C-alpha cells in the first residue's frame, strides 16, 4: 500500500471515523433498508462505495465514482431518485444552500434526504473548506430547500469535538516548534486521545450537548406534491 493509502486508512480508522458512529449507522441503515429496489444518489461520495443502489457523484474521478459533477449542478433530471445521501460534503461547497436545493430537485416526491455536516473539525480543504454548521444551521439548510419532517440529531457529540480539538492543538503546537512534526504528532495524538471518544454517548445526552459536538446529521422528506 502506498504511503497516502496508509495515511488515508489511518485517518478513517481513528481521527475521522465519524461515518462509523452508531447514530450514523442507524440512520443510514434504516434509509437504505427502506430504499428497496429504488435508486439513490450519493453526493460527494469520496473513495468508498456506500451502496450499489446509489449513483456515486464526486468532483474527482475515482474507482467508486460513477459521475464527476459539482453538487450545485447535478446532471440528473428532476424527480429521479428516491434517496439522496450527502456525508460531510456541503462544507466544501461555496454555496451549500444551492447544493441542498439541487438535492431536493433530483428527489422524487416523498423521497428522503440524509445530510451529514461537521461542527468541530479542523480545516480540511478538499479542494476547499468553507463552512461549519450548528443544529439550527442544518435545519435551515433543509428548510430553505423545501424539505419537511426534518429531524436533526448529533452524528458525533461533545467527546468527539473535544478529541478533535485536543489532537489538532497537540499537532499545531509541535508543528510550530518544527513543521515536520505536525503529522507525526497528529498521528500519535490521534491514538493517545482516542479514549476521549468513549464518553461520546454519555455526553450526548446532556443539556450542553450542542456546545462542541463533532457534527450533526439530518433527515428530511420531499413533499408528495412537490415539483
mmCIF file of the C-alpha atoms, coordinates in Angstrom:
data_MODEL
# 
_entry.id   MODEL 
# 
loop_
_atom_site.group_PDB 
_atom_site.id 
_atom_site.type_symbol 
_atom_site.label_atom_id 
_atom_site.label_alt_id 
_atom_site.label_comp_id 
_atom_site.label_asym_id 
_atom_site.label_entity_id 
_atom_site.label_seq_id 
_atom_site.pdbx_PDB_ins_code 
_atom_site.Cartn_x 
_atom_site.Cartn_y 
_atom_site.Cartn_z 
_atom_site.occupancy 
_atom_site.B_iso_or_equiv 
_atom_site.pdbx_formal_charge 
_atom_site.auth_seq_id 
_atom_site.auth_comp_id 
_atom_site.auth_asym_id 
_atom_site.auth_atom_id 
_atom_site.pdbx_PDB_model_num 
ATOM 1   C CA . UNK A 1 1   ? 0.000   0.000  0.000   1.00 0.00 ? 1   UNK A CA 1 
ATOM 2   C CA . UNK A 1 2   ? 1.306   3.462  -0.833  1.00 0.00 ? 2   UNK A CA 1 
ATOM 3   C CA . UNK A 1 3   ? 2.078   5.999  1.851   1.00 0.00 ? 3   UNK A CA 1 
ATOM 4   C CA . UNK A 1 4   ? -1.028  8.099  1.007   1.00 0.00 ? 4   UNK A CA 1 
ATOM 5   C CA . UNK A 1 5   ? -3.059  4.872  1.241   1.00 0.00 ? 5   UNK A CA 1 
ATOM 6   C CA . UNK A 1 6   ? -1.638  4.150  4.686   1.00 0.00 ? 6   UNK A CA 1 
ATOM 7   C CA . UNK A 1 7   ? -2.422  7.671  5.780   1.00 0.00 ? 7   UNK A CA 1 
ATOM 8   C CA . UNK A 1 8   ? -5.994  7.559  4.444   1.00 0.00 ? 8   UNK A CA 1 
ATOM 9   C CA . UNK A 1 9   ? -6.656  4.248  6.170   1.00 0.00 ? 9   UNK A CA 1 
ATOM 10  C CA . UNK A 1 10  ? -5.255  5.509  9.470   1.00 0.00 ? 10  UNK A CA 1 
ATOM 11  C CA . UNK A 1 11  ? -7.306  8.721  9.342   1.00 0.00 ? 11  UNK A CA 1 
ATOM 12  C CA . UNK A 1 12  ? -10.544 6.824  8.586   1.00 0.00 ? 12  UNK A CA 1 
ATOM 13  C CA . UNK A 1 13  ? -9.862  4.310  11.361  1.00 0.00 ? 13  UNK A CA 1 
ATOM 14  C CA . UNK A 1 14  ? -9.041  6.773  14.136  1.00 0.00 ? 14  UNK A CA 1 
ATOM 15  C CA . UNK A 1 15  ? -9.312  10.523 13.610  1.00 0.00 ? 15  UNK A CA 1 
ATOM 16  C CA . UNK A 1 16  ? -12.142 10.687 11.062  1.00 0.00 ? 16  UNK A CA 1 
ATOM 17  C CA . UNK A 1 17  ? -14.224 7.612  11.902  1.00 0.00 ? 17  UNK A CA 1 
ATOM 18  C CA . UNK A 1 18  ? -17.469 9.587  12.260  1.00 0.00 ? 18  UNK A CA 1 
ATOM 19  C CA . UNK A 1 19  ? -19.163 7.689  9.429   1.00 0.00 ? 19  UNK A CA 1 
ATOM 20  C CA . UNK A 1 20  ? -18.975 4.586  11.632  1.00 0.00 ? 20  UNK A CA 1 
ATOM 21  C CA . UNK A 1 21  ? -20.646 6.314  14.588  1.00 0.00 ? 21  UNK A CA 1 
ATOM 22  C CA . UNK A 1 22  ? -23.712 4.484  15.974  1.00 0.00 ? 22  UNK A CA 1 
ATOM 23  C CA . UNK A 1 23  ? -26.121 7.303  15.093  1.00 0.00 ? 23  UNK A CA 1 
ATOM 24  C CA . UNK A 1 24  ? -24.826 7.429  11.517  1.00 0.00 ? 24  UNK A CA 1 
ATOM 25  C CA . UNK A 1 25  ? -25.024 3.658  11.061  1.00 0.00 ? 25  UNK A CA 1 
ATOM 26  C CA . UNK A 1 26  ? -28.549 3.573  12.475  1.00 0.00 ? 26  UNK A CA 1 
ATOM 27  C CA . UNK A 1 27  ? -29.966 6.398  10.340  1.00 0.00 ? 27  UNK A CA 1 
ATOM 28  C CA . UNK A 1 28  ? -28.285 5.372  7.104   1.00 0.00 ? 28  UNK A CA 1 
ATOM 29  C CA . UNK A 1 29  ? -29.079 1.711  7.704   1.00 0.00 ? 29  UNK A CA 1 
ATOM 30  C CA . UNK A 1 30  ? -32.780 2.488  8.074   1.00 0.00 ? 30  UNK A CA 1 
ATOM 31  C CA . UNK A 1 31  ? -32.852 4.700  4.972   1.00 0.00 ? 31  UNK A CA 1 
ATOM 32  C CA . UNK A 1 32  ? -31.012 2.168  2.830   1.00 0.00 ? 32  UNK A CA 1 
ATOM 33  C CA . UNK A 1 33  ? -33.254 -0.635 4.076   1.00 0.00 ? 33  UNK A CA 1 
ATOM 34  C CA . UNK A 1 34  ? -36.278 1.429  3.063   1.00 0.00 ? 34  UNK A CA 1 
ATOM 35  C CA . UNK A 1 35  ? -34.871 2.103  -0.398  1.00 0.00 ? 35  UNK A CA 1 
ATOM 36  C CA . UNK A 1 36  ? -35.675 -1.416 -1.575  1.00 0.00 ? 36  UNK A CA 1 
ATOM 37  C CA . UNK A 1 37  ? -35.169 -1.665 -5.331  1.00 0.00 ? 37  UNK A CA 1 
ATOM 38  C CA . UNK A 1 38  ? -35.194 2.126  -5.742  1.00 0.00 ? 38  UNK A CA 1 
ATOM 39  C CA . UNK A 1 39  ? -32.345 4.306  -6.915  1.00 0.00 ? 39  UNK A CA 1 
ATOM 40  C CA . UNK A 1 40  ? -30.417 6.760  -4.789  1.00 0.00 ? 40  UNK A CA 1 
ATOM 41  C CA . UNK A 1 41  ? -27.685 9.347  -5.128  1.00 0.00 ? 41  UNK A CA 1 
ATOM 42  C CA . UNK A 1 42  ? -24.572 9.858  -3.012  1.00 0.00 ? 42  UNK A CA 1 
ATOM 43  C CA . UNK A 1 43  ? -23.326 13.449 -3.392  1.00 0.00 ? 43  UNK A CA 1 
ATOM 44  C CA . UNK A 1 44  ? -19.648 13.815 -2.516  1.00 0.00 ? 44  UNK A CA 1 
ATOM 45  C CA . UNK A 1 45  ? -19.215 10.069 -2.242  1.00 0.00 ? 45  UNK A CA 1 
ATOM 46  C CA . UNK A 1 46  ? -15.434 10.005 -1.842  1.00 0.00 ? 46  UNK A CA 1 
ATOM 47  C CA . UNK A 1 47  ? -13.353 6.846  -2.320  1.00 0.00 ? 47  UNK A CA 1 
ATOM 48  C CA . UNK A 1 48  ? -15.728 4.387  -0.609  1.00 0.00 ? 48  UNK A CA 1 
ATOM 49  C CA . UNK A 1 49  ? -18.811 2.858  -2.253  1.00 0.00 ? 49  UNK A CA 1 
ATOM 50  C CA . UNK A 1 50  ? -21.658 3.152  0.226   1.00 0.00 ? 50  UNK A CA 1 
ATOM 51  C CA . UNK A 1 51  ? -24.276 1.050  -1.579  1.00 0.00 ? 51  UNK A CA 1 
ATOM 52  C CA . UNK A 1 52  ? -24.620 -0.456 -5.058  1.00 0.00 ? 52  UNK A CA 1 
ATOM 53  C CA . UNK A 1 53  ? -28.052 1.179  -5.491  1.00 0.00 ? 53  UNK A CA 1 
ATOM 54  C CA . UNK A 1 54  ? -26.600 4.675  -5.143  1.00 0.00 ? 54  UNK A CA 1 
ATOM 55  C CA . UNK A 1 55  ? -25.121 6.652  -8.010  1.00 0.00 ? 55  UNK A CA 1 
ATOM 56  C CA . UNK A 1 56  ? -21.861 7.984  -6.577  1.00 0.00 ? 56  UNK A CA 1 
ATOM 57  C CA . UNK A 1 57  ? -21.018 11.566 -7.511  1.00 0.00 ? 57  UNK A CA 1 
ATOM 58  C CA . UNK A 1 58  ? -17.796 13.400 -6.708  1.00 0.00 ? 58  UNK A CA 1 
ATOM 59  C CA . UNK A 1 59  ? -15.618 16.216 -8.019  1.00 0.00 ? 59  UNK A CA 1 
ATOM 60  C CA . UNK A 1 60  ? -12.744 13.819 -8.676  1.00 0.00 ? 60  UNK A CA 1 
ATOM 61  C CA . UNK A 1 61  ? -12.829 10.631 -10.721 1.00 0.00 ? 61  UNK A CA 1 
ATOM 62  C CA . UNK A 1 62  ? -12.044 7.557  -8.638  1.00 0.00 ? 62  UNK A CA 1 
ATOM 63  C CA . UNK A 1 63  ? -12.694 3.801  -8.567  1.00 0.00 ? 63  UNK A CA 1 
ATOM 64  C CA . UNK A 1 64  ? -16.066 4.224  -6.820  1.00 0.00 ? 64  UNK A CA 1 
ATOM 65  C CA . UNK A 1 65  ? -17.144 7.398  -8.665  1.00 0.00 ? 65  UNK A CA 1 
ATOM 66  C CA . UNK A 1 66  ? -19.912 6.974  -11.243 1.00 0.00 ? 66  UNK A CA 1 
ATOM 67  C CA . UNK A 1 67  ? -20.227 10.630 -12.190 1.00 0.00 ? 67  UNK A CA 1 
ATOM 68  C CA . UNK A 1 68  ? -17.962 13.683 -11.871 1.00 0.00 ? 68  UNK A CA 1 
ATOM 69  C CA . UNK A 1 69  ? -20.074 16.746 -11.080 1.00 0.00 ? 69  UNK A CA 1 
ATOM 70  C CA . UNK A 1 70  ? -20.439 19.840 -8.906  1.00 0.00 ? 70  UNK A CA 1 
ATOM 71  C CA . UNK A 1 71  ? -23.024 19.455 -6.137  1.00 0.00 ? 71  UNK A CA 1 
ATOM 72  C CA . UNK A 1 72  ? -24.585 22.735 -7.286  1.00 0.00 ? 72  UNK A CA 1 
ATOM 73  C CA . UNK A 1 73  ? -25.126 21.431 -10.825 1.00 0.00 ? 73  UNK A CA 1 
ATOM 74  C CA . UNK A 1 74  ? -26.178 17.802 -10.636 1.00 0.00 ? 74  UNK A CA 1 
ATOM 75  C CA . UNK A 1 75  ? -26.516 16.332 -14.155 1.00 0.00 ? 75  UNK A CA 1 
ATOM 76  C CA . UNK A 1 76  ? -29.751 14.465 -13.475 1.00 0.00 ? 76  UNK A CA 1 
ATOM 77  C CA . UNK A 1 77  ? -33.370 15.113 -14.341 1.00 0.00 ? 77  UNK A CA 1 
ATOM 78  C CA . UNK A 1 78  ? -35.757 16.351 -11.664 1.00 0.00 ? 78  UNK A CA 1 
ATOM 79  C CA . UNK A 1 79  ? -37.555 13.723 -9.563  1.00 0.00 ? 79  UNK A CA 1 
ATOM 80  C CA . UNK A 1 80  ? -35.060 10.965 -10.437 1.00 0.00 ? 80  UNK A CA 1 
ATOM 81  C CA . UNK A 1 81  ? -34.043 9.478  -7.076  1.00 0.00 ? 81  UNK A CA 1 
ATOM 82  C CA . UNK A 1 82  ? -35.850 8.114  -4.033  1.00 0.00 ? 82  UNK A CA 1 
ATOM 83  C CA . UNK A 1 83  ? -32.944 8.901  -1.684  1.00 0.00 ? 83  UNK A CA 1 
ATOM 84  C CA . UNK A 1 84  ? -30.106 11.428 -1.645  1.00 0.00 ? 84  UNK A CA 1 
ATOM 85  C CA . UNK A 1 85  ? -27.180 10.980 0.757   1.00 0.00 ? 85  UNK A CA 1 
ATOM 86  C CA . UNK A 1 86  ? -24.520 13.604 1.457   1.00 0.00 ? 86  UNK A CA 1 
ATOM 87  C CA . UNK A 1 87  ? -21.911 12.985 4.149   1.00 0.00 ? 87  UNK A CA 1 
ATOM 88  C CA . UNK A 1 88  ? -19.671 15.893 5.131   1.00 0.00 ? 88  UNK A CA 1 
ATOM 89  C CA . UNK A 1 89  ? -19.651 17.413 1.663   1.00 0.00 ? 89  UNK A CA 1 
ATOM 90  C CA . UNK A 1 90  ? -21.588 20.695 1.746   1.00 0.00 ? 90  UNK A CA 1 
ATOM 91  C CA . UNK A 1 91  ? -18.971 22.372 3.960   1.00 0.00 ? 91  UNK A CA 1 
ATOM 92  C CA . UNK A 1 92  ? -16.742 22.174 0.865   1.00 0.00 ? 92  UNK A CA 1 
ATOM 93  C CA . UNK A 1 93  ? -19.306 23.893 -1.394  1.00 0.00 ? 93  UNK A CA 1 
ATOM 94  C CA . UNK A 1 94  ? -19.151 27.678 -1.685  1.00 0.00 ? 94  UNK A CA 1 
ATOM 95  C CA . UNK A 1 95  ? -22.972 27.832 -1.658  1.00 0.00 ? 95  UNK A CA 1 
ATOM 96  C CA . UNK A 1 96  ? -24.308 24.930 0.441   1.00 0.00 ? 96  UNK A CA 1 
ATOM 97  C CA . UNK A 1 97  ? -27.858 26.299 0.189   1.00 0.00 ? 97  UNK A CA 1 
ATOM 98  C CA . UNK A 1 98  ? -27.764 25.911 -3.583  1.00 0.00 ? 98  UNK A CA 1 
ATOM 99  C CA . UNK A 1 99  ? -26.324 22.394 -3.264  1.00 0.00 ? 99  UNK A CA 1 
ATOM 100 C CA . UNK A 1 100 ? -29.138 21.270 -0.967  1.00 0.00 ? 100 UNK A CA 1 
ATOM 101 C CA . UNK A 1 101 ? -31.734 22.773 -3.329  1.00 0.00 ? 101 UNK A CA 1 
ATOM 102 C CA . UNK A 1 102 ? -30.197 20.665 -6.105  1.00 0.00 ? 102 UNK A CA 1 
ATOM 103 C CA . UNK A 1 103 ? -30.582 17.578 -3.921  1.00 0.00 ? 103 UNK A CA 1 
ATOM 104 C CA . UNK A 1 104 ? -34.253 18.471 -3.481  1.00 0.00 ? 104 UNK A CA 1 
ATOM 105 C CA . UNK A 1 105 ? -34.690 18.967 -7.228  1.00 0.00 ? 105 UNK A CA 1 
ATOM 106 C CA . UNK A 1 106 ? -33.450 15.483 -8.166  1.00 0.00 ? 106 UNK A CA 1 
ATOM 107 C CA . UNK A 1 107 ? -35.515 13.777 -5.450  1.00 0.00 ? 107 UNK A CA 1 
ATOM 108 C CA . UNK A 1 108 ? -38.851 12.261 -6.351  1.00 0.00 ? 108 UNK A CA 1 
ATOM 109 C CA . UNK A 1 109 ? -41.901 13.386 -4.318  1.00 0.00 ? 109 UNK A CA 1 
ATOM 110 C CA . UNK A 1 110 ? -41.861 11.560 -0.996  1.00 0.00 ? 110 UNK A CA 1 
ATOM 111 C CA . UNK A 1 111 ? -38.118 10.960 -1.334  1.00 0.00 ? 111 UNK A CA 1 
ATOM 112 C CA . UNK A 1 112 ? -35.743 11.329 1.591   1.00 0.00 ? 112 UNK A CA 1 
ATOM 113 C CA . UNK A 1 113 ? -32.512 13.228 2.078   1.00 0.00 ? 113 UNK A CA 1 
ATOM 114 C CA . UNK A 1 114 ? -29.731 12.356 4.519   1.00 0.00 ? 114 UNK A CA 1 
ATOM 115 C CA . UNK A 1 115 ? -27.401 15.285 5.226   1.00 0.00 ? 115 UNK A CA 1 
ATOM 116 C CA . UNK A 1 116 ? -24.339 14.953 7.481   1.00 0.00 ? 116 UNK A CA 1 
ATOM 117 C CA . UNK A 1 117 ? -22.238 18.003 8.379   1.00 0.00 ? 117 UNK A CA 1 
ATOM 118 C CA . UNK A 1 118 ? -19.381 18.868 10.765  1.00 0.00 ? 118 UNK A CA 1 
ATOM 119 C CA . UNK A 1 119 ? -19.340 21.374 13.598  1.00 0.00 ? 119 UNK A CA 1 
ATOM 120 C CA . UNK A 1 120 ? -15.973 20.819 15.322  1.00 0.00 ? 120 UNK A CA 1 
ATOM 121 C CA . UNK A 1 121 ? -13.298 19.638 12.915  1.00 0.00 ? 121 UNK A CA 1 
ATOM 122 C CA . UNK A 1 122 ? -10.024 21.098 11.709  1.00 0.00 ? 122 UNK A CA 1 
ATOM 123 C CA . UNK A 1 123 ? -9.699  22.923 8.408   1.00 0.00 ? 123 UNK A CA 1 
ATOM 124 C CA . UNK A 1 124 ? -9.524  20.295 5.674   1.00 0.00 ? 124 UNK A CA 1 
ATOM 125 C CA . UNK A 1 125 ? -9.543  21.634 2.104   1.00 0.00 ? 125 UNK A CA 1 
ATOM 126 C CA . UNK A 1 126 ? -10.821 19.198 -0.464  1.00 0.00 ? 126 UNK A CA 1 
ATOM 127 C CA . UNK A 1 127 ? -10.469 21.209 -2.650  1.00 0.00 ? 127 UNK A CA 1 
ATOM 128 C CA . UNK A 1 128 ? -11.614 23.987 -0.255  1.00 0.00 ? 128 UNK A CA 1 
ATOM 129 C CA . UNK A 1 129 ? -13.297 24.117 3.152   1.00 0.00 ? 129 UNK A CA 1 
ATOM 130 C CA . UNK A 1 130 ? -15.829 26.922 3.785   1.00 0.00 ? 130 UNK A CA 1 
ATOM 131 C CA . UNK A 1 131 ? -18.427 26.169 6.469   1.00 0.00 ? 131 UNK A CA 1 
ATOM 132 C CA . UNK A 1 132 ? -19.362 24.662 9.849   1.00 0.00 ? 132 UNK A CA 1 
ATOM 133 C CA . UNK A 1 133 ? -22.960 24.062 10.920  1.00 0.00 ? 133 UNK A CA 1 
ATOM 134 C CA . UNK A 1 134 ? -24.913 24.303 14.171  1.00 0.00 ? 134 UNK A CA 1 
ATOM 135 C CA . UNK A 1 135 ? -28.094 22.316 14.815  1.00 0.00 ? 135 UNK A CA 1 
ATOM 136 C CA . UNK A 1 136 ? -30.146 25.332 13.708  1.00 0.00 ? 136 UNK A CA 1 
ATOM 137 C CA . UNK A 1 137 ? -27.943 25.781 10.654  1.00 0.00 ? 137 UNK A CA 1 
ATOM 138 C CA . UNK A 1 138 ? -28.554 22.224 9.460   1.00 0.00 ? 138 UNK A CA 1 
ATOM 139 C CA . UNK A 1 139 ? -32.300 22.683 9.898   1.00 0.00 ? 139 UNK A CA 1 
ATOM 140 C CA . UNK A 1 140 ? -32.148 25.948 7.934   1.00 0.00 ? 140 UNK A CA 1 
ATOM 141 C CA . UNK A 1 141 ? -30.309 24.244 5.048   1.00 0.00 ? 141 UNK A CA 1 
ATOM 142 C CA . UNK A 1 142 ? -33.122 21.736 4.649   1.00 0.00 ? 142 UNK A CA 1 
ATOM 143 C CA . UNK A 1 143 ? -35.938 24.168 5.356   1.00 0.00 ? 143 UNK A CA 1 
ATOM 144 C CA . UNK A 1 144 ? -34.908 26.632 2.623   1.00 0.00 ? 144 UNK A CA 1 
ATOM 145 C CA . UNK A 1 145 ? -34.868 23.743 0.118   1.00 0.00 ? 145 UNK A CA 1 
ATOM 146 C CA . UNK A 1 146 ? -38.472 22.868 0.959   1.00 0.00 ? 146 UNK A CA 1 
ATOM 147 C CA . UNK A 1 147 ? -37.890 19.702 2.966   1.00 0.00 ? 147 UNK A CA 1 
ATOM 148 C CA . UNK A 1 148 ? -40.437 18.734 5.583   1.00 0.00 ? 148 UNK A CA 1 
ATOM 149 C CA . UNK A 1 149 ? -40.489 16.321 8.529   1.00 0.00 ? 149 UNK A CA 1 
ATOM 150 C CA . UNK A 1 150 ? -36.904 17.326 9.278   1.00 0.00 ? 150 UNK A CA 1 
ATOM 151 C CA . UNK A 1 151 ? -35.113 15.551 12.121  1.00 0.00 ? 151 UNK A CA 1 
ATOM 152 C CA . UNK A 1 152 ? -31.705 16.771 13.286  1.00 0.00 ? 152 UNK A CA 1 
ATOM 153 C CA . UNK A 1 153 ? -29.548 14.834 15.749  1.00 0.00 ? 153 UNK A CA 1 
ATOM 154 C CA . UNK A 1 154 ? -25.922 14.519 16.725  1.00 0.00 ? 154 UNK A CA 1 
ATOM 155 C CA . UNK A 1 155 ? -23.842 12.412 14.395  1.00 0.00 ? 155 UNK A CA 1 
ATOM 156 C CA . UNK A 1 156 ? -20.924 12.614 16.825  1.00 0.00 ? 156 UNK A CA 1 
ATOM 157 C CA . UNK A 1 157 ? -21.094 14.508 20.085  1.00 0.00 ? 157 UNK A CA 1 
ATOM 158 C CA . UNK A 1 158 ? -19.023 16.622 22.501  1.00 0.00 ? 158 UNK A CA 1 
ATOM 159 C CA . UNK A 1 159 ? -16.430 13.945 23.266  1.00 0.00 ? 159 UNK A CA 1 
ATOM 160 C CA . UNK A 1 160 ? -15.540 13.721 19.575  1.00 0.00 ? 160 UNK A CA 1 
ATOM 161 C CA . UNK A 1 161 ? -15.435 17.531 19.420  1.00 0.00 ? 161 UNK A CA 1 
ATOM 162 C CA . UNK A 1 162 ? -13.030 17.621 22.377  1.00 0.00 ? 162 UNK A CA 1 
ATOM 163 C CA . UNK A 1 163 ? -10.948 14.839 20.836  1.00 0.00 ? 163 UNK A CA 1 
ATOM 164 C CA . UNK A 1 164 ? -10.540 16.742 17.576  1.00 0.00 ? 164 UNK A CA 1 
ATOM 165 C CA . UNK A 1 165 ? -9.557  19.926 19.394  1.00 0.00 ? 165 UNK A CA 1 
ATOM 166 C CA . UNK A 1 166 ? -7.006  18.082 21.560  1.00 0.00 ? 166 UNK A CA 1 
ATOM 167 C CA . UNK A 1 167 ? -5.421  16.304 18.589  1.00 0.00 ? 167 UNK A CA 1 
ATOM 168 C CA . UNK A 1 168 ? -5.185  19.439 16.467  1.00 0.00 ? 168 UNK A CA 1 
ATOM 169 C CA . UNK A 1 169 ? -3.848  21.512 19.364  1.00 0.00 ? 169 UNK A CA 1 
ATOM 170 C CA . UNK A 1 170 ? -1.061  18.996 20.075  1.00 0.00 ? 170 UNK A CA 1 
ATOM 171 C CA . UNK A 1 171 ? -0.129  18.752 16.398  1.00 0.00 ? 171 UNK A CA 1 
ATOM 172 C CA . UNK A 1 172 ? -0.233  22.532 15.883  1.00 0.00 ? 172 UNK A CA 1 
ATOM 173 C CA . UNK A 1 173 ? 1.998   23.121 18.921  1.00 0.00 ? 173 UNK A CA 1 
ATOM 174 C CA . UNK A 1 174 ? 4.516   20.567 17.666  1.00 0.00 ? 174 UNK A CA 1 
ATOM 175 C CA . UNK A 1 175 ? 4.376   21.984 14.149  1.00 0.00 ? 175 UNK A CA 1 
ATOM 176 C CA . UNK A 1 176 ? 5.093   25.449 15.495  1.00 0.00 ? 176 UNK A CA 1 
ATOM 177 C CA . UNK A 1 177 ? 8.317   24.140 17.019  1.00 0.00 ? 177 UNK A CA 1 
ATOM 178 C CA . UNK A 1 178 ? 9.268   22.179 13.912  1.00 0.00 ? 178 UNK A CA 1 
ATOM 179 C CA . UNK A 1 179 ? 6.894   21.931 10.914  1.00 0.00 ? 179 UNK A CA 1 
ATOM 180 C CA . UNK A 1 180 ? 7.916   18.352 10.125  1.00 0.00 ? 180 UNK A CA 1 
ATOM 181 C CA . UNK A 1 181 ? 6.497   17.249 13.485  1.00 0.00 ? 181 UNK A CA 1 
ATOM 182 C CA . UNK A 1 182 ? 2.909   18.194 12.646  1.00 0.00 ? 182 UNK A CA 1 
ATOM 183 C CA . UNK A 1 183 ? 1.811   14.925 11.008  1.00 0.00 ? 183 UNK A CA 1 
ATOM 184 C CA . UNK A 1 184 ? 3.720   12.504 13.285  1.00 0.00 ? 184 UNK A CA 1 
ATOM 185 C CA . UNK A 1 185 ? 2.412   14.229 16.416  1.00 0.00 ? 185 UNK A CA 1 
ATOM 186 C CA . UNK A 1 186 ? -1.108  14.345 14.974  1.00 0.00 ? 186 UNK A CA 1 
ATOM 187 C CA . UNK A 1 187 ? -0.932  10.602 14.393  1.00 0.00 ? 187 UNK A CA 1 
ATOM 188 C CA . UNK A 1 188 ? 0.366   9.920  17.898  1.00 0.00 ? 188 UNK A CA 1 
ATOM 189 C CA . UNK A 1 189 ? -2.208  12.239 19.489  1.00 0.00 ? 189 UNK A CA 1 
ATOM 190 C CA . UNK A 1 190 ? -4.994  10.573 17.475  1.00 0.00 ? 190 UNK A CA 1 
ATOM 191 C CA . UNK A 1 191 ? -4.110  7.292  19.154  1.00 0.00 ? 191 UNK A CA 1 
ATOM 192 C CA . UNK A 1 192 ? -3.372  8.607  22.661  1.00 0.00 ? 192 UNK A CA 1 
ATOM 193 C CA . UNK A 1 193 ? -6.528  10.739 22.879  1.00 0.00 ? 193 UNK A CA 1 
ATOM 194 C CA . UNK A 1 194 ? -8.828  8.149  21.333  1.00 0.00 ? 194 UNK A CA 1 
ATOM 195 C CA . UNK A 1 195 ? -10.328 7.064  24.704  1.00 0.00 ? 195 UNK A CA 1 
ATOM 196 C CA . UNK A 1 196 ? -11.998 10.506 24.889  1.00 0.00 ? 196 UNK A CA 1 
ATOM 197 C CA . UNK A 1 197 ? -14.407 9.275  22.215  1.00 0.00 ? 197 UNK A CA 1 
ATOM 198 C CA . UNK A 1 198 ? -15.733 6.586  24.534  1.00 0.00 ? 198 UNK A CA 1 
ATOM 199 C CA . UNK A 1 199 ? -17.503 9.325  26.507  1.00 0.00 ? 199 UNK A CA 1 
ATOM 200 C CA . UNK A 1 200 ? -19.491 10.467 23.494  1.00 0.00 ? 200 UNK A CA 1 
ATOM 201 C CA . UNK A 1 201 ? -22.693 8.548  24.152  1.00 0.00 ? 201 UNK A CA 1 
ATOM 202 C CA . UNK A 1 202 ? -22.882 9.785  27.740  1.00 0.00 ? 202 UNK A CA 1 
ATOM 203 C CA . UNK A 1 203 ? -22.118 13.435 26.960  1.00 0.00 ? 203 UNK A CA 1 
ATOM 204 C CA . UNK A 1 204 ? -24.541 13.452 24.016  1.00 0.00 ? 204 UNK A CA 1 
ATOM 205 C CA . UNK A 1 205 ? -27.396 13.115 26.491  1.00 0.00 ? 205 UNK A CA 1 
ATOM 206 C CA . UNK A 1 206 ? -26.542 16.284 28.417  1.00 0.00 ? 206 UNK A CA 1 
ATOM 207 C CA . UNK A 1 207 ? -28.124 19.720 28.117  1.00 0.00 ? 207 UNK A CA 1 
ATOM 208 C CA . UNK A 1 208 ? -24.838 21.181 26.827  1.00 0.00 ? 208 UNK A CA 1 
ATOM 209 C CA . UNK A 1 209 ? -24.543 18.637 24.002  1.00 0.00 ? 209 UNK A CA 1 
ATOM 210 C CA . UNK A 1 210 ? -24.722 21.333 21.304  1.00 0.00 ? 210 UNK A CA 1 
ATOM 211 C CA . UNK A 1 211 ? -21.782 23.394 22.597  1.00 0.00 ? 211 UNK A CA 1 
ATOM 212 C CA . UNK A 1 212 ? -18.896 21.455 20.996  1.00 0.00 ? 212 UNK A CA 1 
ATOM 213 C CA . UNK A 1 213 ? -20.313 18.457 19.104  1.00 0.00 ? 213 UNK A CA 1 
ATOM 214 C CA . UNK A 1 214 ? -18.321 16.843 16.364  1.00 0.00 ? 214 UNK A CA 1 
ATOM 215 C CA . UNK A 1 215 ? -21.187 17.162 13.902  1.00 0.00 ? 215 UNK A CA 1 
ATOM 216 C CA . UNK A 1 216 ? -24.822 16.623 13.000  1.00 0.00 ? 216 UNK A CA 1 
ATOM 217 C CA . UNK A 1 217 ? -26.967 14.537 10.721  1.00 0.00 ? 217 UNK A CA 1 
ATOM 218 C CA . UNK A 1 218 ? -30.404 15.410 9.429   1.00 0.00 ? 218 UNK A CA 1 
ATOM 219 C CA . UNK A 1 219 ? -33.120 13.518 7.621   1.00 0.00 ? 219 UNK A CA 1 
ATOM 220 C CA . UNK A 1 220 ? -35.849 15.288 5.652   1.00 0.00 ? 220 UNK A CA 1 
ATOM 221 C CA . UNK A 1 221 ? -38.664 14.373 3.262   1.00 0.00 ? 221 UNK A CA 1 
ATOM 222 C CA . UNK A 1 222 ? -39.751 15.946 -0.005  1.00 0.00 ? 222 UNK A CA 1 
ATOM 223 C CA . UNK A 1 223 ? -43.465 16.693 -0.096  1.00 0.00 ? 223 UNK A CA 1 
ATOM 224 C CA . UNK A 1 224 ? -45.613 14.342 -2.162  1.00 0.00 ? 224 UNK A CA 1 
ATOM 225 C CA . UNK A 1 225 ? -46.988 17.244 -4.175  1.00 0.00 ? 225 UNK A CA 1 
ATOM 226 C CA . UNK A 1 226 ? -43.622 18.955 -4.728  1.00 0.00 ? 226 UNK A CA 1 
ATOM 227 C CA . UNK A 1 227 ? -42.375 19.625 -8.229  1.00 0.00 ? 227 UNK A CA 1 
# 
